[in-house]
Amino acid sequence: MAKTRVSIFYPCYNDWGTMGSMVMLTIQTAERLNLDYDITLIDDGSQEHTLDLLKEIERVFPQVTIVRHEKNRGYGGALRSGFAAATGDWVFYTDGDAQYDVREMDRLVEAISDDVDVVQGYKITRHDPLHRIVIGRMYHHLVRLAFGLKLRDVDCDFRLIRRRVFDTVELKSDSGVICAEMMTKIQRANFRVAEVPVHHYERQHGKSQFFNFPRIFRVLRQLSGLWFRMVIQGKDG
């Protein structure tokens, strides 16, 4: 029986404290699951300390490729580069801050079937400061309502997606609203989504790029623009 071909990628922006362990755990997990896999790290304009680590990772692990953005393109830009680099039948990604355990990729792989195009994780319990939990829940309900999404957890970036989905779904966002764009387009194209529970952990390194007021207002403005184009005008993002 042929191995499942999975392209794995992680967006990385100054995640020097987590990326090394994520790569090692990913390799261990992929080998345990007997996957035919490749790993790509999307460096989105990180600072020198992270660049040094990525160079060392690339030297030590031949199955890892680094894609570098000279300037920060935003979360959406990093995801778009990751999907573009993928060559496997399936694409797995999660964030580079290790708030999800990459070993739980096995939960997603176990859900693969002929009747599934996307395996979407949902957080069992969110382990964040209270203000982040409140804002996150508000964002989740806002996006579900605005775009008519039928998901338990819109902003859980722990996903396994058939690569051929992107033959139909073209992503355009460079910001964090790319997840709303992607899942709305996937749902509208009638791709089949399976949802599985995954654990969520406190951030051990760095700080969120989302939870500050200027960025929140910027995201809401971008989300409003996406909603107007996709829902009111009926355009493709």
C-alpha positions as CSV (number, residue, x, y, z in Angstrom):
1,M,0.0,0.0,0.0
2,A,1.4,3.4,-1.0
3,K,2.5,5.8,1.7
4,T,0.4,8.9,2.3
5,R,2.3,11.8,0.7
6,V,2.1,14.8,3.0
7,S,3.8,18.2,2.6
8,I,4.3,19.8,6.0
9,F,5.0,23.5,6.4
10,Y,5.2,26.0,9.3
11,P,5.1,29.8,9.0
12,C,7.9,31.3,11.0
13,Y,8.3,34.8,12.3
14,N,11.0,35.1,15.0
15,D,10.0,31.7,16.4
16,W,13.6,30.8,17.3
17,G,12.5,29.4,20.7
18,T,10.1,26.8,19.2
19,M,11.1,25.9,15.7
20,G,13.9,23.5,16.4
21,S,11.8,21.3,18.7
22,M,8.8,21.5,16.3
23,V,11.0,20.2,13.4
24,M,12.3,17.3,15.5
25,L,8.9,16.3,16.8
26,T,7.5,16.5,13.2
27,I,10.2,14.2,11.8
28,Q,9.5,11.7,14.7
29,T,5.8,11.8,14.1
30,A,6.0,11.5,10.3
31,E,8.3,8.6,10.6
32,R,6.1,6.9,13.1
33,L,3.1,7.4,10.8
34,N,5.1,6.0,7.9
35,L,4.4,9.1,5.8
36,D,6.1,10.1,2.6
37,Y,6.8,13.6,3.7
38,D,8.7,16.8,3.2
39,I,9.0,19.8,5.5
40,T,9.1,23.5,4.6
41,L,9.7,26.4,6.9
42,I,8.4,29.7,5.7
43,D,10.6,32.5,7.2
44,D,8.5,35.6,7.0
45,G,11.2,38.2,7.4
46,S,12.6,37.1,10.8
47,Q,15.5,38.7,12.6
48,E,19.0,37.4,12.6
49,H,18.7,35.1,15.7
50,T,16.0,33.1,14.0
51,L,17.8,33.1,10.7
52,D,20.8,31.5,12.3
53,L,18.6,28.8,13.8
54,L,16.9,28.1,10.4
55,K,20.3,27.8,8.7
56,E,21.3,25.2,11.3
57,I,18.1,23.3,10.9
58,E,18.5,23.2,7.1
59,R,22.1,21.9,7.6
60,V,21.2,19.2,10.1
61,F,17.9,18.0,8.6
62,P,18.1,17.3,4.8
63,Q,14.3,16.8,4.6
64,V,13.8,20.4,5.6
65,T,13.6,23.3,3.1
66,I,13.6,27.0,4.0
67,V,11.6,29.5,2.0
68,R,12.6,33.0,2.9
69,H,10.8,36.3,2.6
70,E,13.2,39.2,2.6
71,K,10.5,41.4,4.1
72,N,7.5,40.4,6.3
73,R,4.5,39.6,4.1
74,G,2.1,38.8,6.9
75,Y,0.5,35.6,8.1
76,G,-1.5,35.2,4.9
77,G,1.6,35.8,2.7
78,A,3.4,33.0,4.7
79,L,0.6,30.6,4.3
80,R,0.3,31.3,0.6
81,S,4.0,30.5,0.1
82,G,3.6,27.3,2.1
83,F,0.7,26.1,0.0
84,A,2.5,27.0,-3.2
85,A,5.6,25.0,-2.1
86,A,3.6,21.9,-1.3
87,T,3.9,18.9,-3.6
88,G,2.3,16.1,-1.6
89,D,-1.2,14.8,-2.0
90,W,-2.0,16.4,1.4
91,V,-0.8,19.6,3.1
92,F,-0.4,19.9,6.8
93,Y,0.3,23.2,8.6
94,T,0.2,24.8,12.0
95,D,1.7,27.9,13.5
96,G,5.3,28.1,14.5
97,D,4.7,29.2,18.1
98,A,4.1,25.6,19.3
99,Q,0.7,26.3,20.8
100,Y,-0.4,23.1,19.1
101,D,1.4,19.8,19.5
102,V,2.6,18.6,16.1
103,R,2.5,15.0,17.4
104,E,-1.3,15.3,17.2
105,M,-0.9,15.3,13.5
106,D,-1.7,11.6,13.9
107,R,-5.3,12.6,14.8
108,L,-5.7,14.3,11.5
109,V,-4.1,11.6,9.4
110,E,-6.3,9.0,11.0
111,A,-9.3,11.0,9.7
112,I,-8.2,10.7,6.1
113,S,-10.7,8.9,3.9
114,D,-12.1,9.1,0.3
115,D,-15.0,11.2,1.7
116,V,-12.8,13.9,3.3
117,D,-11.0,16.8,1.7
118,V,-10.1,18.8,4.8
119,V,-9.3,17.7,8.3
120,Q,-9.8,20.6,10.6
121,G,-8.7,20.7,14.2
122,Y,-10.7,22.3,17.0
123,K,-9.4,23.3,20.4
124,I,-10.5,21.1,23.2
125,T,-9.7,23.9,25.7
126,R,-8.0,27.2,24.8
127,H,-5.1,27.9,27.2
128,D,-4.5,31.6,26.9
129,P,-4.9,34.7,29.1
130,L,-8.5,35.6,29.7
131,H,-8.5,38.6,27.5
132,R,-7.2,36.5,24.6
133,I,-9.9,33.9,25.2
134,V,-12.6,36.5,25.2
135,I,-11.4,38.3,22.1
136,G,-10.8,34.9,20.3
137,R,-14.4,33.8,21.0
138,M,-15.8,37.1,19.8
139,Y,-13.7,36.8,16.6
140,H,-14.8,33.2,16.1
141,H,-18.5,34.0,16.4
142,L,-18.2,37.1,14.3
143,V,-16.5,35.2,11.4
144,R,-19.0,32.3,11.6
145,L,-21.9,34.7,11.4
146,A,-20.5,37.0,8.8
147,F,-19.4,34.3,6.4
148,G,-21.9,31.6,7.3
149,L,-19.2,29.1,8.3
150,K,-20.3,25.8,9.8
151,L,-17.2,25.1,11.8
152,R,-16.7,24.4,15.5
153,D,-13.4,26.5,15.6
154,V,-12.8,28.9,12.8
155,D,-9.4,30.1,14.0
156,C,-7.8,26.7,14.8
157,D,-4.7,26.6,12.6
158,F,-4.1,22.9,12.7
159,R,-5.2,21.6,9.3
160,L,-4.7,18.8,6.9
161,I,-5.9,19.7,3.3
162,R,-5.9,17.8,0.0
163,R,-3.5,19.7,-2.2
164,R,-5.9,19.5,-5.1
165,V,-8.3,21.7,-3.1
166,F,-6.1,24.6,-4.2
167,D,-6.7,23.9,-7.8
168,T,-10.1,25.4,-7.1
169,V,-9.5,27.6,-4.1
170,E,-7.3,30.6,-4.9
171,L,-6.1,32.5,-1.8
172,K,-5.4,36.3,-2.1
173,S,-5.2,37.6,1.5
174,D,-1.8,38.5,3.0
175,S,-3.1,39.1,6.5
176,G,-4.6,36.9,9.2
177,V,-8.0,37.0,7.6
178,I,-6.7,34.4,5.1
179,C,-8.2,31.7,7.3
180,A,-11.7,33.2,7.0
181,E,-11.2,33.5,3.2
182,M,-9.8,30.0,2.9
183,M,-12.5,28.2,4.9
184,T,-15.3,30.2,3.2
185,K,-14.0,29.3,-0.2
186,I,-13.6,25.7,0.8
187,Q,-17.2,25.5,2.1
188,R,-18.6,27.3,-0.9
189,A,-16.9,24.8,-3.2
190,N,-18.5,22.0,-1.3
191,F,-15.3,20.3,-0.2
192,R,-15.9,17.9,2.6
193,V,-14.6,18.8,6.1
194,A,-14.0,16.5,9.0
195,E,-13.3,18.0,12.5
196,V,-11.2,16.4,15.2
197,P,-10.3,17.7,18.7
198,V,-6.7,18.8,19.4
199,H,-5.0,20.2,22.5
200,H,-4.0,23.9,22.8
201,Y,-1.2,25.1,25.0
202,E,0.0,28.3,26.6
203,R,2.6,30.3,24.6
204,Q,6.0,29.5,25.9
205,H,8.0,31.8,23.7
206,G,7.5,35.2,22.0
207,K,4.3,37.1,21.9
208,S,1.2,37.1,19.8
209,Q,1.2,39.2,16.6
210,F,-2.6,39.6,16.9
211,F,-3.6,40.6,20.4
212,N,-2.8,44.3,20.5
213,F,-5.4,47.0,19.9
214,P,-3.9,48.6,16.7
215,R,-3.6,45.1,15.1
216,I,-7.1,44.1,16.2
217,F,-8.6,47.2,14.6
218,R,-6.5,46.5,11.4
219,V,-7.8,42.9,11.3
220,L,-11.4,44.1,11.7
221,R,-10.9,46.5,8.9
222,Q,-9.4,43.8,6.7
223,L,-12.2,41.4,7.7
224,S,-14.8,44.0,6.8
225,G,-13.3,44.4,3.4
226,L,-13.1,40.7,2.8
227,W,-16.8,40.3,3.9
228,F,-17.9,43.2,1.6
229,R,-16.2,41.7,-1.4
230,M,-17.1,38.1,-0.8
231,V,-20.6,38.4,0.7
232,I,-22.1,41.7,-0.6
233,Q,-20.3,41.9,-4.0
234,G,-20.1,38.2,-4.4
235,K,-16.5,38.4,-5.6
236,D,-13.7,35.8,-5.1
237,G,-12.0,37.5,-2.2
